[in-house]
């Protein structure tokens, strides 16, 4: 990874969370639109880029790792309370155990996503050949960023509404923002980062599939089973963005 990628990954997530300090009172509709856009983009990137890359390298048994990632994400969300999907279920006078549970789930998820970033271009180059600047592994980076921004916003909002001090919320935000860059750096300086790349990406694929499908499933009106035109537009833009980077 280039230095600008580390900076962008950290700053974008930190700013997404910092925005929650400014918007103490807000309408959740714009977050749902951002989530719809990011969920559709993640789904598009997964289907068009990530899945073909991992199956190109390991067509026989790689599906096991994809399933592992799917159910691992399902388990992590029992700890994070669905913050990855923008869920904000405040607990008044919540104790430290509540914050620890959320941070363990979020940080493990963010660390896992960051592991393949430093070597992912190896898969894209072997599968696609020479690509544009955006497509040369950067779709994974932007996929992570796009769903981390609302997750960071939801994290800070949840902590503040649950009675935690602003200083605590800010410190935990910085910890969350540092997980993916830290994982990418550790993988970059170690040999196993490249050796286990395809399997790590497969696990991330499973995680992305769970996140994207959950976000899109939650986009509709549960009582009328319909999606507003604004969310349909956001979903269309997200899928379109995935298509133009093919």
Secondary structure, DSSP 8 states (H G I E B T S, - for coil): --HHHHHHHHHHHHHHHHHHHH-SS--THHHHHHHHHHHHHHHHHIIIIIHHHHHHH-TTTHHHHHHHHHHHHHHHHHHHTTGGGT-----TT--HHHHHHHHHHHHHHHHHHHHTTTTHHHHHHHHH-S--TTTSSHHHHHHHHHHHHHHHHHHHHHHHHTT--HHHHHHHHHHHHHHHHHHHHHHHTSTHHHHTHHHHHHHHHHHHHHHHHHHHHTTSBTTTTB--HHHHHHHHHHHHHHHHT-
